[in-house]
Amino acid sequence: MKQDVDRATKAVRTLFPETPLQLNEHLSARYDARIFLKREDLTPVRSYKIRGAFNFFRKVLAGGKKAASFVCASAGNHAQGFAFVCRHFGVQGVVFMPVTTPQQKIDKTRIFGGDFVQIRLVGDIFDQCYQAAQEHARDSGAVMVPPFDHPDIIEGQATVAAEILAQLGDDLRPDLVVLPVGGGGLAAGVTGYMEDRVAPEGFLFCEPEGAPSLRRSLEAGGVVTLDQVDNFVDGAAVGRIGDLNFESLRKFKPDQAMLLSENAICVTIIDMLNVEGVVLEPAGALSITALEALGRERLQGKTVVAVVSGGNFDFERLPDVKERAMRHRGLKKYFILRMAQRPGALRDFLNLLGPEDDISRFEYLKKSARNFGSILIGIETKSPENFALLKQAFDRAGLRYQDITENEILSNLII
């Protein structure tokens, strides 16, 4: 495998230079460790997906197959890598995307592919557009380019590992390599290439809580298809890990697949943007979020490589990301209050707030009784401890209230 990956690494240099492996001073100081970030957000398409796509095309074209065109189904990074590579090789490609794909992603794919790529919007969800892509491949003879579950895709993603080891040099071995996981192509490629330099327990895989396909498969001892997936971390929201990829990863223990809350990932996105000026998509923030979950005691003195998988962030999502980050930090909460319908009731309530508390939302929901009304209120503060004091003030005043911050059903309905 290593020789094949080394050849793939040499070949990909015709497309773009190696991405940086940067010692991050901010994170290293936080955890008293040497934290290196492999910046896959700095490829031409701002994700590592271009590597696998390039290697797949290279192998097909080197084999003498004169395809009329290539085809893929994707609403994100795979589509952009596919389009870039189509233009690079001068071959025609068709990208199937769901109708619900954000316009920004459609435009980026069109820019990367130019005249060599057609974009077809089909269906409301990925499964529908994937089926349409398969039908197109069958009817037209186009070559289907899979997003992760193919030996040539895995080999292409493994070039990340080849670069990391070359950049570290012979004298420096990582104690821990942190990898985001969606379909598993990156994880399968990197672990396979690094197996003689990093002990099996030296790998940590990161998945969002809403898409734990690797974790559930490791627990079951076989590939599991998830019943439902939270698409917030769209670059890693995969309902079924690749079969080939799982065969490479099944030797690892279930607790090496760490599940991270979507709100914690938002904290990382905001921190990296504010402190480092680095733009990360949710999947690209997974490995850095894992460092916070591990904590200083478990990382102290270690050499850690965290793969930053992508930076295709749609800034229209920023208000939602900030909201989630504040809630995770305990700096914002939502309450439903039962407030008396009388003059001065609102003034009395405002007097309960502390000096660091601020109302971010106030909305009458309905009049629940003749003399009382239900109110939705959002409160921001500067320290999580302030909410304990606020609740004590509510109790002393005899206010009836419910904290709905973590009530997913209510939050989705009314916030």
C-alpha positions in Angstrom: 0.0 0.0 0.0 2.7 2.4 0.9 4.4 2.4 -2.5 1.0 3.1 -4.1 0.3 5.9 -1.8 3.7 7.4 -2.3 3.1 7.4 -6.1 -0.3 9.0 -5.5 1.4 11.7 -3.4 3.9 12.4 -6.1 1.1 12.6 -8.7 -1.1 14.9 -6.6 1.8 17.5 -6.6 0.8 18.2 -10.2 -2.5 19.5 -8.8 -1.5 21.4 -5.6 1.4 21.7 -3.1 1.3 19.8 0.1 -0.9 21.4 2.8 0.8 22.8 5.8 1.4 20.9 9.1 1.3 23.8 11.5 2.3 23.8 15.2 -0.6 25.8 16.7 0.7 27.9 19.5 -2.7 28.7 20.9 -3.8 25.1 21.3 -0.4 23.9 22.4 -0.4 26.4 25.2 -4.0 25.5 26.2 -3.2 21.8 26.5 0.5 22.0 27.4 1.3 19.8 24.4 2.6 20.1 20.9 -0.6 20.4 18.8 0.0 20.2 15.0 -2.9 21.0 12.7 -2.9 19.4 9.2 -4.6 22.1 7.3 -6.7 20.3 4.6 -8.9 23.4 4.6 -6.1 25.0 2.5 -6.4 22.7 -0.6 -7.7 24.4 -3.8 -11.2 23.3 -2.9 -10.8 23.8 0.9 -11.1 20.1 1.8 -9.2 16.9 1.5 -11.8 15.4 -0.8 -9.9 16.6 -3.9 -7.2 13.9 -3.1 -9.4 10.9 -3.5 -11.2 12.3 -6.5 -7.9 13.1 -8.2 -6.5 9.6 -7.5 -9.7 7.9 -8.8 -9.6 9.9 -12.1 -5.9 9.3 -12.5 -6.3 5.5 -12.2 -9.2 5.3 -14.5 -7.5 7.5 -17.2 -4.2 5.7 -16.8 -6.0 2.4 -17.4 -7.0 3.6 -20.9 -10.7 3.8 -20.2 -12.0 6.5 -22.5 -15.1 7.4 -20.5 -17.6 9.7 -22.2 -17.9 11.4 -18.8 -17.7 10.9 -15.1 -20.6 11.4 -12.6 -21.0 11.9 -8.9 -23.7 12.6 -6.3 -22.8 15.1 -3.7 -24.0 18.3 -2.0 -20.7 19.4 -0.7 -16.9 18.8 -0.7 -16.9 15.7 -2.9 -18.7 17.6 -5.6 -16.2 20.5 -5.5 -13.2 18.1 -5.6 -14.8 16.2 -8.5 -15.4 19.4 -10.5 -11.9 20.7 -10.0 -10.4 17.4 -11.1 -12.7 17.2 -14.2 -11.3 20.6 -15.3 -7.8 19.5 -14.5 -7.9 16.4 -16.7 -10.2 18.1 -19.3 -12.9 15.5 -19.1 -16.7 15.9 -18.9 -18.5 15.3 -15.6 -22.0 15.5 -14.2 -22.7 16.4 -10.6 -26.1 15.5 -9.1 -27.1 17.6 -6.1 -30.3 17.7 -4.1 -32.6 20.6 -5.0 -32.2 21.8 -1.4 -28.4 22.3 -1.8 -27.4 25.9 -0.7 -26.7 28.1 -3.7 -23.2 28.9 -2.5 -22.2 25.3 -2.9 -23.8 25.0 -6.3 -21.9 28.2 -7.4 -18.6 27.0 -6.0 -18.9 23.6 -7.8 -19.7 25.4 -11.1 -16.7 27.7 -10.7 -14.3 24.8 -10.1 -15.6 22.7 -13.0 -16.2 25.5 -15.6 -17.3 24.2 -18.9 -16.4 20.6 -18.0 -19.1 20.0 -15.5 -22.9 20.0 -15.6 -24.9 20.3 -12.4 -28.3 18.7 -12.1 -30.5 19.3 -9.2 -32.7 16.2 -8.4 -34.7 15.3 -5.3 -35.0 16.9 -1.9 -32.6 14.5 -0.1 -29.2 13.0 -0.9 -30.6 9.4 -1.5 -32.8 10.7 -4.3 -30.0 12.5 -6.1 -27.7 9.5 -5.6 -30.2 7.2 -7.2 -30.5 9.6 -10.1 -26.7 9.6 -10.5 -26.6 5.8 -10.6 -29.3 5.7 -13.2 -27.3 8.3 -15.3 -24.2 6.2 -15.0 -26.1 3.1 -16.1 -27.8 4.7 -19.0 -24.9 6.8 -20.3 -21.9 4.6 -19.5 -20.4 7.4 -17.4 -18.0 6.4 -14.6 -19.4 6.8 -11.1 -17.0 8.4 -8.7 -17.8 7.3 -5.2 -17.3 9.7 -2.3 -15.4 7.4 0.1 -15.9 3.6 -0.3 -13.4 2.7 -3.1 -9.7 1.5 -2.9 -8.6 4.4 -5.2 -10.4 7.0 -3.1 -8.9 5.5 0.1 -5.5 5.6 -1.5 -5.9 9.2 -2.5 -6.9 10.2 1.0 -3.9 8.4 2.4 -1.7 11.0 0.8 -2.6 13.1 3.9 -0.7 10.6 6.0 2.3 10.5 3.7 2.6 14.3 3.9 2.2 14.3 7.7 5.1 11.8 8.2 7.3 13.6 5.8 6.6 16.9 7.5 7.2 15.6 11.0 10.5 13.9 9.9 12.1 10.7 11.2 12.8 12.0 14.7 9.3 13.0 15.7 6.5 10.4 16.1 2.9 11.5 17.0 1.5 10.2 20.3 -2.0 10.8 19.0 -3.5 11.3 15.6 -7.0 12.7 15.6 -9.2 12.1 12.5 -12.7 13.2 11.6 -14.9 10.4 10.3 -17.9 10.5 7.9 -17.8 7.7 5.4 -14.4 6.6 6.7 -12.2 7.0 3.6 -9.8 9.5 5.3 -9.5 7.4 8.4 -9.0 4.1 6.5 -6.3 5.7 4.4 -4.4 7.5 7.2 -4.4 4.6 9.6 -3.3 2.1 7.0 -0.3 4.3 5.9 0.7 5.1 9.5 0.3 1.7 11.1 4.1 1.2 11.6 4.7 4.7 13.0 1.6 5.0 15.3 0.4 2.4 17.7 -3.3 1.3 17.3 -4.2 3.1 20.5 -2.6 6.3 19.1 -5.6 7.0 16.8 -8.7 8.8 17.8 -11.7 9.1 15.5 -14.3 11.9 15.9 -17.9 11.8 14.9 -20.8 14.1 15.5 -23.3 12.7 18.0 -26.0 12.9 15.4 -24.1 10.6 12.9 -22.2 7.9 14.9 -21.8 5.4 12.0 -18.3 4.2 12.9 -19.0 4.0 16.7 -22.2 2.0 16.3 -20.5 -0.3 13.8 -17.5 -0.9 16.1 -19.9 -1.7 18.9 -21.9 -4.1 16.8 -18.9 -5.8 15.2 -20.3 -5.1 11.7 -21.5 -2.2 9.5 -24.6 -0.6 10.9 -27.0 1.7 8.9 -28.3 4.5 11.1 -32.0 5.0 11.3 -31.7 8.8 11.2 -28.9 11.3 10.9 -28.5 14.9 12.1 -27.3 16.8 9.1 -25.8 19.8 11.0 -22.2 18.5 10.6 -23.0 18.0 6.9 -19.4 17.0 5.9 -19.6 14.0 8.3 -23.3 13.3 8.4 -23.2 9.8 6.9 -25.8 7.1 7.8 -23.6 4.2 6.9 -19.8 4.0 6.9 -18.2 2.5 3.8 -17.9 -1.3 3.8 -14.2 -1.2 2.7 -13.4 1.5 5.2 -15.0 -0.4 8.1 -12.9 -3.5 7.3 -9.8 -1.3 7.7 -11.1 0.2 10.9 -12.8 -2.7 12.7 -9.6 -3.5 14.6 -10.1 -0.4 16.7 -12.0 -0.2 20.0 -15.4 1.5 20.1 -14.2 4.0 22.7 -11.6 5.2 20.1 -14.6 6.7 18.2 -15.4 9.8 20.2 -18.9 11.3 19.8 -19.0 15.1 19.9 -22.1 17.3 20.4 -23.0 19.6 17.5 -23.1 22.5 19.9 -19.5 21.8 21.2 -18.4 21.8 17.6 -19.9 25.3 17.2 -17.8 26.5 20.1 -14.7 25.4 18.2 -15.8 27.1 15.0 -16.3 30.4 16.9 -13.0 30.1 18.8 -10.9 29.4 15.8 -12.5 32.2 13.9 -12.1 34.8 16.7 -8.7 33.7 18.0 -6.9 32.3 15.0 -8.8 33.8 12.1 -9.3 30.3 10.7 -12.6 29.5 9.0 -13.8 25.9 9.6 -16.8 24.0 8.5 -18.5 21.9 11.2 -16.7 18.7 10.0 -13.4 20.5 9.8 -13.8 21.5 13.5 -14.3 17.9 14.7 -10.7 17.0 15.5 -10.0 20.3 17.4 -13.3 19.8 19.4 -12.0 16.4 20.4 -9.0 18.0 22.1 -11.3 20.0 24.3 -13.2 16.8 25.2 -9.9 15.0 26.1 -8.7 17.9 28.2 -5.3 19.2 29.4 -4.5 16.3 31.7 -4.8 13.7 29.0 -2.9 15.7 26.4 -0.1 17.2 28.5 3.3 16.6 27.1 2.1 14.8 24.0 2.7 15.3 20.4 -0.7 15.5 18.7 -1.6 15.7 15.0 -5.2 16.8 14.4 -6.5 16.7 10.8 -8.5 19.8 9.9 -10.6 18.3 7.1 -12.3 21.3 5.5 -13.2 25.0 5.6 -16.2 25.3 3.3 -18.3 27.3 5.8 -21.5 29.1 4.6 -21.5 32.3 6.6 -25.3 32.4 6.4 -25.1 29.7 9.1 -23.0 31.9 11.5 -26.0 33.2 13.6 -27.1 29.6 14.2 -23.5 28.5 15.1 -23.1 31.4 17.5 -26.4 30.6 19.1 -25.4 26.9 19.6 -22.0 27.9 20.9 -23.5 30.2 23.6 -26.0 27.6 24.7 -23.2 25.0 25.0 -21.1 27.3 27.1 -24.1 28.0 29.4 -24.2 31.6 28.4 -27.7 31.6 26.9 -30.9 30.0 28.0 -34.5 30.0 27.0 -37.4 30.0 29.5 -41.2 29.8 29.3 -42.6 32.0 32.1 -46.1 32.2 33.5 -46.4 36.0 34.1 -49.3 37.9 35.8 -51.3 40.1 33.5 -51.2 43.2 35.6 -49.6 46.7 35.4 -46.0 46.5 36.7 -45.6 42.8 36.2 -43.0 43.2 33.5 -41.1 45.8 35.5 -41.0 43.4 38.5 -39.6 40.7 36.3 -36.9 42.9 34.9 -35.8 43.8 38.5 -34.9 40.1 39.0 -32.2 40.2 36.3 -28.6 40.5 37.4 -26.2 43.2 36.1 -24.7 40.9 33.5 -28.0 39.5 32.3 -29.5 40.6 29.0 -32.8 39.8 27.3 -32.2 38.6 23.7 -35.8 37.5 23.0 -39.2 38.3 24.5 -42.4 37.0 23.0 -45.9 36.5 24.3 -47.0 33.0 23.4 -50.6 33.0 24.6 -52.9 34.0 27.5 -53.0 30.8 29.5 -55.5 32.0 32.1 -57.6 35.0 32.8 -54.9 36.7 34.8 -51.8 35.0 33.5 -49.9 34.8 30.2 -47.1 32.5 28.9 -43.9 34.2 27.7 -40.9 32.9 25.8 -37.8 34.7 27.0 -34.2 34.3 25.9 -31.5 35.5 28.3 -27.8 36.0 27.6 -25.2 36.4 30.4 -21.5 36.6 30.8 -21.0 33.7 33.2 -22.8 30.4 33.5 -23.1 30.8 37.3 -25.4 33.8 36.8 -28.2 31.4 35.7 -28.2 29.7 39.1 -28.6 33.1 40.8 -31.4 34.0 38.3 -33.3 30.8 39.0 -33.1 31.5 42.7 -34.5 34.9 42.1 -37.4 33.4 40.1 -38.1 31.0 42.9 -38.1 33.7 45.6 -40.5 35.7 43.5 -42.9 32.7 43.1 -42.5 32.7 39.3 -43.6 29.5 37.5 -41.1 28.8 34.7 -39.6 26.0 32.6 -36.0 26.0 31.2 -36.5 24.7 27.6 -32.9 25.3 26.5 -32.1 21.6 26.2 -35.6 20.5 25.3 -35.0 19.7 21.6 -38.7 19.3 20.7 -39.8 22.5 22.2 -36.7 24.4 21.0 -37.2 23.3 17.4 -40.9 24.4 17.6 -40.7 27.8 19.1 -37.1 29.1 19.2 
